Amino acid sequence: MSRNNIQPPQGDLKDLAGLPKRVNLGEQKKRISGQVEAGKAHIEGDMELGKKLVTALRSSGDFQRATQGFHSYPARLHPEAARLMLEAIPGKDLADPFCGGGTILVEALIAGRHVYASDLNPIATLVSTARTALLSPEQLERLGKELDDIHLKAAQSLDEKRNVHLPPTILKYKSWYKSNCFNELACLFDAIQNYESELKPLFQAVFSSLVVKYSLRASDTSNKVVYIPRKNGTVLRAFKEKSKEYVTQLAELQTLVPPNTDAAQITLADARHPDFAKVDTIITSPPYPGTYDYLPLQQLRSAWFELNMRENQEIGSRRAFKQVKAAYERWLKDTDAWVAASAKALITGGHLAVVVGEGVQSGKTLRVAKPTIQAAEKAGLKFVTSASVDRHDPATKQKKIEYILVFEKV
Ligand SMILES: C[S@@+](CC[C@H](N)C(=O)[O-])C[C@H]1O[C@@H](n2cnc3c(N)ncnc32)[C@H](O)[C@@H]1O
């Protein structure tokens, strides 16, 4: 089976239940943003800024702060890299049109910025919303209580073997779970769906953080089947622990964000047509060409939540790179389109910073810096700096360069 065989969310995976153990259903390469050895660095343009950005690119190690550790998301930026970029590019606002799991948004709130963000992926906006929630002490206390309540209700449903109502989409994916884990997730899901609260998206995010971990999938970025024995009650216990951890992380976030900082405005939108107002700073990390299939990777979560994934609008997807030349040309056009849209959203004197890395397909390196610089110049932005660090990709044993490119609207 090919490495790209990530099943689309509509797919019925029932037939996979009969497969032998540990079947490789296609593994995605791990992106290495900000997490690897210090490679050779290169700076062009503004040296002082470039040096700061090289330090950002070289961020590594464990960095747990506020909600940064809550919920996995593919190709997450290193939080310290986000913090250092915000420090190097001062401003009042921060917009991120490819917000993913919200790493930059959390750091921007802590820096007291007005935050605007979007992504095409509803799981990205769910996770970002949960990671940036600004709550009053009363709301925070209520969140803890309501999560406990949900846990209790789910445990009761399970004990009483109550019939719970589930979306037909997830029933098609039942074979991705051991039955005890599925039943516990089902009871939690039902308890959340029936809970009247404005905090419901936060409950859903806690639930979402368990959906892949307690399935037969090896990880968020791999469809490899792994059978890990799970005792009855494991998922319910994990929900309780995760809830507690999340409330603690959110409490820390509230203490770090300066008073009077507005809540982040997060919307579901295509970066080629963003809907945020004029801003002074955009810092973002678009999909690297051919590196991930962000939307299909969320197939289990989208099945639980019955989400429409709009897969054909995803930029730079790995599956499109089965035809390398055509897909790369498409990526170049998409880069022109989103950079032009971002340039439009900037005020004069505002900055766009792009974290982007090369892809490797069929032994060929897909260049990203020159086309992004050209796209910015076409959109009327002035080149300020390019900072880059060489990465070694263990999967292809090739060098891939990762960049932070900064432009100014003049
Ligand atoms: C490199 S990831 C961003 C990761 C993020 N910086 C973080 O730290 O979690 C790229 C994101 O682009 C999103 N994406 C892909 N195509 C898009 C499009 N046309 N419009 C908006 N977002 C898109 C993907 O869903 C993914 O979340």
PDBQT file of the ligand as one rigid body, heavy atoms in Angstrom, charges set to zero:
ROOT
HETATM    1  C1  LIG A 501       1.992  24.181   9.016  1.00  0.00    +0.000 C 
HETATM    2  S1  LIG A 501       0.348  23.982   9.538  1.00  0.00    +0.000 S 
HETATM    3  C2  LIG A 501       0.173  25.291  10.700  1.00  0.00    +0.000 C 
HETATM    4  C3  LIG A 501       0.677  24.867  12.052  1.00  0.00    +0.000 C 
HETATM    5  C4  LIG A 501       0.548  25.936  13.110  1.00  0.00    +0.000 C 
HETATM    6  N1  LIG A 501       1.444  27.035  12.889  1.00  0.00    +0.000 N 
HETATM    7  C5  LIG A 501       0.758  25.328  14.503  1.00  0.00    +0.000 C 
HETATM    8  O1  LIG A 501       1.765  25.670  15.154  1.00  0.00    +0.000 OA
HETATM    9  O2  LIG A 501      -0.033  24.477  14.901  1.00  0.00    +0.000 OA
HETATM   10  C6  LIG A 501      -0.513  24.526   8.127  1.00  0.00    +0.000 C 
HETATM   11  C7  LIG A 501      -2.015  24.673   8.276  1.00  0.00    +0.000 C 
HETATM   12  O3  LIG A 501      -2.536  25.142   7.037  1.00  0.00    +0.000 OA
HETATM   13  C8  LIG A 501      -3.888  24.712   6.951  1.00  0.00    +0.000 C 
HETATM   14  N2  LIG A 501      -4.354  24.894   5.556  1.00  0.00    +0.000 N 
HETATM   15  C9  LIG A 501      -4.122  24.153   4.445  1.00  0.00    +0.000 A 
HETATM   16  N3  LIG A 501      -4.702  24.708   3.379  1.00  0.00    +0.000 NA
HETATM   17  C10 LIG A 501      -5.317  25.849   3.810  1.00  0.00    +0.000 A 
HETATM   18  C11 LIG A 501      -6.062  26.875   3.165  1.00  0.00    +0.000 A 
HETATM   19  N4  LIG A 501      -6.341  26.853   1.859  1.00  0.00    +0.000 N 
HETATM   20  N5  LIG A 501      -6.525  27.904   3.936  1.00  0.00    +0.000 NA
HETATM   21  C12 LIG A 501      -6.281  27.955   5.272  1.00  0.00    +0.000 A 
HETATM   22  N6  LIG A 501      -5.595  26.992   5.934  1.00  0.00    +0.000 NA
HETATM   23  C13 LIG A 501      -5.101  25.967   5.212  1.00  0.00    +0.000 A 
HETATM   24  C14 LIG A 501      -3.837  23.294   7.437  1.00  0.00    +0.000 C 
HETATM   25  O4  LIG A 501      -5.124  22.875   7.870  1.00  0.00    +0.000 OA
HETATM   26  C15 LIG A 501      -2.823  23.421   8.592  1.00  0.00    +0.000 C 
HETATM   27  O5  LIG A 501      -3.495  23.599   9.799  1.00  0.00    +0.000 OA
ENDROOT
TORSDOF 0
